Amino acid sequence: MPIIEVRNLSKTYAGGTTALSDVSLDIHESEILALLGPNGAGKTTFISIVCGLVTPSGGEVRVGGHDIVRDYRAARSLIGLVPQEISIEMFETVMNTVRFSRGLYGRKPDDAYLEKLLRDLSLYDKRDARLMELSGGMKRRVLIAKALSHQPRVLFLDEPTAGVDVNLRRDTWAVVRRLRDQGVTVILTTHYLEEAEEMADRIGIIDKGRLMLVRDKRDLMHEFGRKRLVVELVEPLITLPADLRELGLVLSEDGQHLSYEYDTRADRSGIARLFATLARHGIAVRDLETRESSLEDVFLRLLGEAA
């Protein structure tokens, strides 16, 4: 059984704005699901509803088999949330902060678990430091520690690496992978497509309140991805012959390179015909390079098709 079951979820605010419309989704145990979408797409509303912070207008959500409305306490006890904004008591110490969070969920004191948690998050050496003394990146790790203090089975990360440097971002990715390997289900929203491509097992794309698709990352890249062949010429071309233009080739401004995009799923790529045409025109090739589509390419293509 999925750890989270979402059925026909919708949310319309009092002013008439529809933030979510008929969203259905199963989220499996021990997976990393990345939710992508432009600003205002409904990602944060989705998280807020599942975490019990916003009441849905319709549909239902179950976490670990518990309905988030009728059995709120049991459902919420299974969830940890790391919000986008840093909101913590700056004069408190790291250890006391996570102890307090654990106590809020009625869990018995367990300093051994909390110390291990702080070690995993590279916070143990700062356990007695006041939060005001920490860097922004360390404060974000404290938020993760707070969210994990009661040993939840599901962790929501809303823009977990917004505003942090590249090294800290990659450290956070490593932490999230370890959590997944320990059996925690992770759902994250991100504006960094590199982050989703690097970490996620599945990708969900939300736009205008609708869940456009949820796919295994590899399947998504294979189905919607394209390859680009870049041909470096021995001698630059001033103009591209008409039959090469008809094949879809694009000549660079300096005349030194030809670009050719093709669908990886097609029975024929057209590359053999391309090189035969180049040979017929006496165009000599110096080098070749192929480039895979990135998740950003796929994402922009999908949003473009939905527009």
C-alpha positions, 0 to 999 in steps of 0.5 A, spaced: 500 500 500 502 507 498 504 511 504 500 517 501 494 516 497 491 522 494 484 522 491 481 527 487 484 533 491 482 540 490 482 547 493 479 553 491 480 559 496 474 564 498 476 569 493 475 564 487 482 562 486 483 555 484 490 552 487 489 545 486 484 541 481 482 534 481 489 531 483 490 524 484 497 521 486 500 515 490 506 516 493 510 510 495 515 508 501 522 509 500 522 514 494 524 521 493 518 524 489 520 531 486 514 536 484 516 541 479 512 547 477 512 554 476 510 559 481 503 559 483 502 552 480 500 549 487 506 545 489 506 549 496 498 548 497 499 541 495 504 540 501 500 544 506 494 540 505 497 533 506 501 536 512 494 538 515 495 546 514 490 547 509 483 544 509 482 541 502 475 543 498 474 536 496 477 529 495 481 525 500 488 524 502 491 518 507 497 518 510 499 511 512 492 509 511 490 515 516 485 520 513 488 527 514 481 530 516 478 524 520 484 522 523 489 528 523 493 526 529 495 519 527 496 522 520 500 528 522 505 524 526 507 520 520 509 527 517 515 531 518 515 538 514 521 542 512 518 549 510 521 554 505 522 560 510 527 559 516 523 560 523 526 558 529 528 560 536 534 564 535 536 564 542 535 556 543 541 551 542 540 546 537 539 540 541 534 543 545 530 545 539 530 538 536 528 535 543 522 540 544 520 538 537 520 531 539 516 533 545 511 536 541 509 530 538 508 526 544 515 522 543 519 519 549 525 523 550 531 519 546 537 523 546 541 517 543 537 518 537 537 525 537 545 525 537 545 520 531 540 525 527 545 531 529 551 527 527 548 525 520 546 532 519 553 534 521 550 538 526 553 534 532 559 539 533 554 545 534 549 541 538 550 546 544 551 552 540 545 557 539 541 558 533 543 565 532 550 563 531 549 558 525 550 560 518 544 560 514 546 553 511 546 550 518 540 553 520 536 549 514 539 543 517 536 544 524 530 545 520 531 538 517 533 535 524 526 538 527 522 535 522 525 528 523 526 529 531 519 524 532 522 519 527 516 520 521 516 516 515 514 521 510 519 528 510 516 534 506 521 539 503 519 545 500 525 548 496 530 545 501 536 548 498 533 555 496 539 561 497 544 556 499 551 555 496 552 549 491 557 545 496 551 546 501 546 544 496 550 537 494 551 536 502 543 536 503 542 532 497 547 526 500 543 527 506 536 526 503 539 520 499 541 517 506 534 518 509 531 515 503 536 509 504 533 508 511 526 508 509 524 515 509 519 517 503 521 524 501 517 529 497 520 535 495 519 541 491 524 545 487 526 550 482 532 547 481 531 542 475 538 540 476 536 538 483 530 534 481 534 530 476 540 529 481 536 526 486 528 524 484 526 517 483 520 520 480 518 527 477 511 530 478 509 536 474 504 541 476 501 547 472 495 551 474 493 547 479 493 540 475 498 534 476 500 534 468 504 527 469 508 523 474 513 518 471 519 515 473 525 519 472 528 515 467 522 513 463 520 521 463 527 522 460 527 517 455 520 518 453 520 526 452 528 527 451 531 528 445 538 528 443 542 533 439 548 532 434 553 537 433 557 537 427 564 541 427 566 542 420 573 542 417 571 549 413 565 554 415 559 554 411 556 561 409 549 558 407 546 552 408 544 548 402 536 547 401 536 540 402 540 540 409 535 545 411 529 540 410 533 535 414 532 540 420 539 542 420 541 549 423 548 552 422 551 556 427 553 564 426 560 562 425 558 557 420 563 552 423 557 547 426 551 544 424 546 542 430 541 536 429 535 534 434 532 527 433 527 523 437 530 517 441 524 513 440 524 514 433 525 508 428 530 512 424 534 517 427 535 520 420 543 521 421 545 516 416 541 520 411 544 527 414 551 524 413 550 522 406 547 529 404 553 532 407 558 527 403 554 529 396 555 536 398 563 535 399 562 538 406 568 535 410 566 533 418 572 535 423 568 532 429 562 530 432 558 531 439 551 528 442 548 531 447 542 528 451 536 533 453 536 535 460 530 535 465 530 542 464 529 541 456 523 536 458 520 541 463 520 547 458 517 542 453 511 539 457 509 546 459 509 549 452 505 543 450 500 545 455 500 552 454 
